Amino acid sequence: IERVQRTDGPSYEVITVFEGAITSVAFEKEGRVAKIKVDTQISVTSRPVPRFTYQGLCNNVIYDDFCQVDDTDPAFRLSSGLVTDETGNTITVTGASASGDGWYTGGYVASLGSTDFRLIINQTGEILTLHLPFASSVLGSTVNVFAGCSHEISVCGLKFSNVINYGGFAFVPTKNIFETGLST
């Protein structure tokens, strides 16, 4: 709903009084009167959104309340690793290779003494490739590195022994009969 205000000049001023979304329309008196229900933008965006997506991969975030893997468990974290090299979005952390390549992929690295942390998108040996570089240099500082998860049920079971909290639908068929038909 807009209000138009005339001015002294050749143009006019338009002021928005209300903004929302039409949620229903009902007609009365043989269609001569329409009752329109309009919700504000805030009420439209405050509705609950389904949390889960029907997919094979887990919907949980590693270490959250639904996943319930304990991020303080020493089996899933490297405590006080020293950053010996930093180039762009890659850092080298002593001790990160002990668990093998990929152990920390999908996890995160947290800088000690700050609230700054970064997602690890790849780990090869002691080299961690981060999604984004740290805002300030972590070279020479200590960090905690947390094991990552690929959101597959096999990793959930073998790496974390946490299948009971798996938040995906692991047995969703990969064959779509609407694309391939029933015969193949």
C-alpha positions in Angstrom: 0.0 0.0 0.0 1.4 3.3 -1.1 0.4 6.8 -0.3 1.0 9.5 -3.0 1.7 13.0 -1.7 1.4 15.9 -4.1 4.2 18.4 -4.0 4.4 22.0 -5.2 6.5 20.9 -8.2 5.7 18.9 -11.3 6.5 15.5 -9.5 4.9 13.8 -6.5 6.2 11.8 -3.6 5.3 8.1 -3.1 5.5 6.7 0.5 5.2 3.0 1.2 2.7 2.6 4.1 2.5 -1.3 4.2 4.3 -4.1 2.5 3.3 -7.7 2.6 2.2 -10.8 0.7 -1.3 -11.8 -0.3 -2.1 -15.1 1.4 -5.8 -15.6 0.4 -8.7 -14.0 -1.5 -12.4 -14.6 -0.9 -15.2 -13.2 -3.0 -18.6 -12.2 -1.6 -21.8 -10.7 -2.9 -21.7 -12.5 -6.2 -18.1 -11.6 -6.8 -18.6 -7.8 -6.3 -16.6 -7.7 -3.1 -13.2 -9.3 -2.5 -11.7 -9.9 0.9 -7.9 -10.1 0.6 -5.8 -11.4 3.5 -2.3 -9.9 3.5 0.6 -11.0 5.8 3.5 -8.7 6.6 6.9 -9.7 5.3 8.0 -10.5 8.8 5.2 -12.9 9.4 5.8 -14.7 6.1 9.5 -15.2 6.9 8.9 -16.3 10.5 7.1 -19.5 9.6 8.8 -22.7 10.4 10.8 -24.2 7.6 11.3 -28.0 7.4 14.7 -28.9 8.9 15.5 -32.0 6.9 15.8 -32.6 3.2 15.0 -36.1 1.9 18.4 -37.1 0.7 21.0 -39.9 1.1 23.5 -37.7 2.9 23.2 -36.7 6.5 21.4 -33.5 7.2 23.3 -32.8 10.5 26.2 -30.5 11.0 29.2 -32.3 12.6 29.3 -31.8 16.4 25.9 -30.1 16.6 23.1 -31.2 19.0 21.6 -33.6 16.4 24.9 -35.2 15.4 26.0 -35.5 19.0 29.7 -36.4 18.2 31.7 -34.9 21.1 34.2 -32.3 19.8 36.2 -32.6 23.0 36.9 -36.3 22.4 40.7 -36.5 21.7 40.0 -39.1 19.0 38.3 -36.5 16.8 40.6 -33.5 17.4 44.2 -32.4 17.2 44.8 -30.1 20.2 47.4 -27.3 20.1 48.9 -28.0 16.7 51.5 -25.4 15.6 51.0 -23.6 12.3 54.4 -23.7 10.6 53.3 -22.3 7.2 50.5 -20.1 5.9 49.9 -19.2 2.3 46.6 -17.8 1.2 43.9 -20.3 2.3 46.4 -23.2 3.1 48.1 -23.7 6.4 50.5 -26.4 7.6 49.8 -27.8 11.1 52.3 -30.1 12.9 50.7 -33.4 13.8 47.8 -33.2 11.3 49.2 -36.1 9.3 49.0 -38.6 12.2 45.4 -39.7 11.4 46.0 -39.9 7.7 45.0 -37.9 4.6 41.4 -36.7 4.6 40.8 -37.2 8.3 40.2 -33.5 8.8 38.5 -32.8 5.5 35.0 -31.4 6.2 36.0 -30.5 9.7 37.3 -27.2 11.0 40.3 -25.5 12.5 40.0 -23.1 15.4 42.5 -20.5 16.3 43.3 -20.6 20.1 42.7 -17.4 21.9 40.1 -16.2 19.5 36.7 -17.1 18.2 37.9 -17.4 14.7 37.6 -20.8 12.9 37.6 -22.0 9.3 36.2 -24.9 7.3 38.7 -27.4 6.0 37.9 -28.4 2.4 41.0 -30.7 2.0 43.7 -32.2 4.1 46.8 -33.9 2.7 49.4 -34.7 5.3 50.0 -31.6 7.4 48.6 -29.2 4.8 45.1 -28.0 5.4 43.2 -26.2 2.6 40.7 -23.9 4.1 37.5 -22.5 2.6 38.7 -19.0 3.4 41.9 -17.8 4.9 42.0 -16.5 8.5 41.2 -12.8 8.9 44.5 -12.3 10.7 47.7 -14.4 10.3 47.9 -17.6 12.4 51.5 -18.4 11.4 53.4 -19.5 14.5 50.3 -19.8 16.6 48.5 -22.9 17.9 45.2 -24.2 16.6 42.8 -27.0 17.4 41.9 -29.1 14.4 38.6 -31.1 14.4 37.9 -34.2 12.3 35.6 -33.8 9.4 32.6 -35.7 8.1 31.5 -36.5 4.5 27.9 -37.0 5.7 27.8 -40.6 4.4 26.5 -43.4 6.6 29.7 -45.4 6.2 31.8 -42.6 7.6 29.3 -42.0 10.4 29.6 -45.7 11.4 33.3 -46.4 10.8 34.9 -43.1 11.8 32.5 -41.8 14.5 30.5 -44.9 15.6 27.4 -42.7 15.4 24.9 -44.3 13.0 22.2 -44.0 15.7 22.3 -40.2 15.1 22.6 -40.4 11.3 20.4 -37.6 9.9 20.0 -38.7 6.4 18.1 -41.3 4.4 20.9 -43.6 3.5 18.9 -46.0 1.4 17.2 -43.6 -0.9 17.3 -45.3 -4.4 19.7 -43.7 -6.8 17.8 -45.0 -9.8 15.0 -42.7 -10.9 12.4 -44.7 -12.8 10.9 -41.6 -14.3 14.2 -41.0 -16.1 15.3 -44.5 -16.9 12.0 -46.5 -17.0 11.3 -49.8 -15.3 13.1 -52.1 -17.7 16.7 -51.0 -17.0 
